[in-house]
Amino acid sequence: MNFIGEFISLAVAALWTAAALTCEVSSKRFGVSVTNVWRMLLGLACSMILCWVLMGSALPQYADVETWVWLLLSGAVGFFIGDICLLNSYLSIGSRYGQLFMTTAPIFSAISAWVLMGQRMTLMNIVAMLVTLLGIAISVLGRGQGKKLVSLDLPLRGVLFGLGAGIGQGVGYVLSVIGLHHYTHIVPKDYLAKFSLEIPFSANIIRLVAGLLCFSALLIVKGKLSDFKRSSTDLKGMFFIILAVLTGPVIGVGLSLMASQYTVAGVASTIMATTPIMILLPTYFLFHQKITVKSVLGAVISVVGVAMFFV
């Protein structure tokens, strides 16, 4: 029982591995836009039901305009921009490398917190950034031909989408912290004491609203409404989307919050960041992607870099 937080964190890493794999499958089956609309819609429905059951209200009860602005902005950056980049990276370079690039999220979180919140960046933060980038470089760079010392082993498009996903996640997280910090300061103290664990779920509903609105608008602009309607009759595809929603924004996020109650946040975050390592074996069996010494070493070094952010 002394390690319950660590075991929960390990379960979160496994769930996020499953979420990445199922998102890759559903994106290939339905396309990025359709997949994301379903993810936001089902995630919003599940979250609202959960908050209604646990808190008696499906929406943040005391959220003011400023709270809504920060959290809507967070959802637009984190869910819309971040997830568009992430799922496109899955299509271009696969979920294994897509998750590897997600280890850059703490880098962009640290930079965003420095710019937006005035938080100080330490020497250890900078070293952690360099270690994380070194791990990614080992994974994606190879020996060059001719005069080139090194070459990119992956499509540049996929690499840029991977970096965009890290930026979206990192910046979106800081915006959500600002919004949540403001929200917890305006709710009544007795309400905060009673629902301190559930409030982040309630705030996340606003982020999901932003994601759903943005993705729905994109779906309409791209003329893919017929694809969205047709997808609802594809039972196999919907199974993967439902699994992606449950393992990601619903159960995965819930357990990640629970883990922080039982162990040190840095330990929980580090264990949960092992997804790039954990995903290597499933992608080998499911998508026949080779596991090389270079890919394992790069993933391990990147996770070490993430761990250093919490030292």
C-alpha positions in Angstrom: 0.0 0.0 0.0 3.0 2.3 0.5 3.5 2.4 -3.3 -0.2 2.9 -4.3 0.6 6.2 -5.9 3.4 4.7 -8.0 1.2 1.8 -9.1 -1.6 4.2 -10.1 0.9 6.3 -12.1 2.1 3.2 -13.9 -1.5 2.4 -14.7 -1.9 5.9 -16.1 1.1 5.4 -18.4 -0.4 2.1 -19.6 -3.8 3.9 -20.2 -2.1 6.7 -22.2 -0.3 4.1 -24.2 -3.6 2.5 -25.1 -5.1 6.0 -25.9 -2.2 6.7 -28.3 -2.6 3.4 -30.1 -6.4 3.6 -30.4 -6.1 7.3 -31.6 -3.7 6.2 -34.3 -6.1 3.4 -35.4 -9.2 5.7 -35.4 -7.3 8.5 -37.2 -6.3 6.2 -40.0 -9.9 4.9 -40.2 -11.9 8.2 -39.9 -9.4 11.0 -40.4 -8.1 13.5 -37.8 -11.1 15.9 -37.9 -13.8 13.2 -37.4 -11.8 11.4 -34.7 -11.2 14.6 -32.7 -14.8 15.7 -32.8 -15.9 12.4 -31.4 -13.1 12.5 -28.8 -14.2 16.0 -27.6 -18.0 15.2 -27.8 -17.7 11.9 -25.9 -15.1 13.3 -23.5 -17.4 16.3 -22.7 -20.5 14.0 -22.2 -18.6 11.7 -19.8 -17.1 14.6 -17.9 -20.4 16.4 -17.5 -22.1 13.3 -16.3 -19.3 12.6 -13.8 -19.4 16.2 -12.4 -23.2 16.1 -12.2 -23.0 12.8 -10.2 -20.1 13.9 -7.9 -20.7 17.6 -7.6 -24.4 18.1 -8.4 -23.6 20.4 -11.4 -22.6 19.5 -14.9 -20.8 22.8 -15.5 -18.4 24.8 -13.2 -20.8 26.4 -10.8 -18.9 29.5 -9.9 -16.8 30.1 -13.0 -16.8 33.8 -14.0 -15.9 35.4 -17.4 -12.2 35.4 -16.7 -12.2 31.7 -15.7 -14.0 30.9 -18.9 -11.6 33.0 -21.1 -8.5 31.4 -19.7 -9.9 27.8 -19.9 -11.4 28.3 -23.3 -8.0 29.6 -24.5 -6.4 26.6 -22.9 -8.7 24.2 -24.7 -8.2 25.9 -28.0 -4.4 25.7 -27.7 -4.1 22.3 -25.8 -6.9 20.3 -27.4 -7.4 21.9 -30.8 -3.9 22.9 -31.9 -2.2 20.2 -29.8 -4.4 17.3 -30.8 -4.5 18.3 -34.4 -0.7 18.1 -34.4 -0.6 15.0 -32.3 -3.0 12.9 -34.4 -1.3 14.1 -37.6 2.0 13.1 -36.2 0.5 9.6 -35.6 -0.5 9.4 -39.3 3.0 10.6 -40.4 5.4 9.0 -38.1 3.3 6.7 -35.9 2.1 6.9 -32.3 5.5 5.7 -31.0 7.4 8.7 -32.3 4.4 11.0 -31.6 4.6 10.1 -27.9 8.3 10.6 -28.0 7.8 14.2 -29.1 5.3 14.7 -26.3 8.2 14.6 -23.9 8.9 18.1 -25.1 5.7 19.3 -23.4 7.5 20.1 -20.1 10.0 22.2 -22.0 7.3 24.4 -23.4 5.4 24.4 -20.1 8.5 25.8 -18.4 9.0 28.4 -21.1 5.3 29.4 -21.0 5.3 29.6 -17.2 8.3 31.9 -17.4 6.7 34.2 -19.9 3.1 34.2 -18.7 3.5 33.6 -14.9 6.9 35.0 -14.2 8.2 31.6 -12.8 11.9 31.3 -12.6 13.7 28.8 -14.8 16.5 27.1 -13.0 19.8 25.6 -14.3 18.3 22.2 -13.7 15.3 23.1 -15.9 17.7 24.0 -18.8 19.7 20.9 -18.4 16.5 18.8 -18.4 15.5 20.5 -21.6 18.8 19.6 -23.2 18.7 16.0 -22.0 15.1 15.6 -23.4 16.1 17.0 -26.7 19.2 14.8 -26.8 17.0 11.7 -26.3 14.7 12.8 -29.2 17.8 13.5 -31.4 19.2 10.1 -30.8 15.9 8.5 -31.8 15.2 10.5 -35.0 18.6 11.3 -36.4 20.8 9.0 -38.4 24.1 9.0 -40.2 24.1 11.4 -43.2 25.1 10.7 -46.7 28.0 12.5 -48.5 28.9 15.8 -46.8 26.0 15.6 -44.3 27.1 14.4 -40.9 23.5 13.5 -39.8 20.2 13.1 -41.5 16.6 13.0 -40.4 15.3 9.4 -40.3 11.6 10.6 -40.2 9.5 12.8 -42.5 10.0 16.5 -41.6 6.2 16.9 -41.7 5.8 14.4 -38.9 8.6 15.9 -36.8 7.0 19.4 -37.1 3.6 18.0 -36.1 5.2 16.2 -33.1 6.9 19.4 -32.0 3.5 21.2 -32.5 1.9 18.7 -30.2 4.4 19.3 -27.5 4.0 23.0 -27.8 0.2 22.7 -27.7 0.2 20.5 -24.7 2.8 22.6 -22.8 1.3 26.0 -23.4 -2.2 24.7 -23.0 -1.3 23.2 -19.6 0.0 26.6 -18.3 -3.1 28.4 -19.6 -5.2 25.9 -17.7 -3.2 26.3 -14.6 -3.8 30.1 -14.8 -7.5 29.5 -15.3 -7.8 26.9 -12.5 -5.8 29.1 -10.1 -8.2 32.0 -10.7 -11.2 29.7 -10.4 -10.1 28.2 -7.0 -9.7 31.8 -5.7 -13.3 32.8 -6.4 -15.2 29.7 -5.3 -16.6 29.7 -1.8 -14.1 28.1 0.7 -16.5 25.5 1.9 -17.2 24.4 -1.7 -13.4 24.3 -2.4 -12.8 22.2 0.7 -15.6 19.8 -0.3 -14.8 19.4 -4.0 -11.0 20.1 -4.2 -10.3 16.8 -6.1 -13.3 17.2 -8.4 -12.8 20.9 -9.4 -10.1 20.2 -12.0 -12.6 17.8 -13.8 -15.2 20.6 -13.7 -12.7 23.1 -15.1 -11.7 20.6 -17.8 -15.3 20.7 -19.1 -14.7 24.3 -20.3 -11.5 23.2 -22.1 -13.5 20.4 -23.8 -16.2 22.9 -24.9 -13.5 24.9 -26.6 -12.0 21.8 -28.3 -15.4 20.7 -29.5 -16.4 24.1 -30.9 -13.1 24.4 -32.7 -13.0 20.9 -34.2 -16.7 21.1 -35.2 -16.0 24.4 -37.0 -13.1 22.8 -38.8 -15.2 19.8 -39.7 -17.8 22.0 -41.3 -15.2 24.1 -43.1 -13.6 21.0 -44.6 -16.9 19.7 -45.6 -16.6 16.4 -43.7 -20.0 16.4 -42.0 -21.1 13.5 -44.1 -17.9 11.6 -43.0 -18.8 12.3 -39.4 -22.4 11.0 -39.8 -21.1 7.9 -41.6 -18.6 7.2 -38.9 -21.4 6.7 -36.3 -22.4 3.5 -38.2 -18.9 2.0 -38.1 -19.1 0.0 -34.9 -15.5 -1.2 -35.1 -14.2 2.3 -35.5 -16.4 3.7 -32.8 -15.1 1.0 -30.4 -11.6 2.4 -30.9 -12.7 6.0 -30.4 -14.7 5.1 -27.2 -11.6 3.3 -25.9 -9.4 6.3 -26.7 -11.8 8.6 -24.8 -12.0 6.3 -21.8 -8.3 5.6 -21.5 -7.3 9.3 -22.2 -9.4 12.2 -21.1 -11.7 10.3 -18.7 -10.1 7.5 -16.7 -6.5 8.4 -17.6 -6.9 12.0 -16.4 -8.9 10.9 -13.3 -6.2 8.5 -12.2 -3.5 11.0 -12.9 -5.1 13.3 -10.4 -5.6 10.5 -7.9 -1.9 9.5 -8.2 -0.8 13.0 -7.0 -2.8 12.4 -3.8 -0.7 9.3 -2.9 2.8 10.1 -4.0 5.1 13.1 -4.7 3.9 14.9 -7.9 7.4 14.6 -9.4 7.5 10.9 -9.0 4.0 10.5 -10.4 4.8 12.7 -13.4 8.0 10.8 -14.2 6.3 7.4 -14.1 3.4 8.7 -16.2 6.0 10.1 -18.7 7.2 6.5 -19.5 4.6 6.1 -22.2 7.3 6.5 -25.0 9.1 3.5 -23.5 5.9 1.5 -22.8 4.6 2.0 -26.3 7.6 0.3 -28.0 6.4 -3.3 -27.5 2.7 -2.7 -28.6 3.7 -0.9 -31.8 6.1 -3.8 -32.6 3.2 -6.3 -32.4 0.4 -4.2 -33.7 2.2 -2.1 -36.5 5.4 -4.2 -37.0 7.6 -1.2 -36.1 11.1 -2.5 -35.3 12.6 -1.9 -31.9 16.2 -0.7 -32.2 18.8 0.0 -29.6 18.7 3.6 -30.8 15.0 4.0 -30.3 15.0 2.5 -26.8 18.0 4.6 -25.8 16.4 7.8 -27.1 13.1 7.1 -25.3 14.9 6.3 -22.0 17.0 9.5 -22.2 14.0 11.6 -23.0 12.1 10.3 -20.0 15.2 10.9 -17.8 15.1 14.5 -19.1 11.4 14.8 -18.1 12.3 13.4 -14.6 14.9 16.0 -14.2 12.2 18.7 -14.4 10.9 17.5 -11.0 14.2 17.1 -9.2 
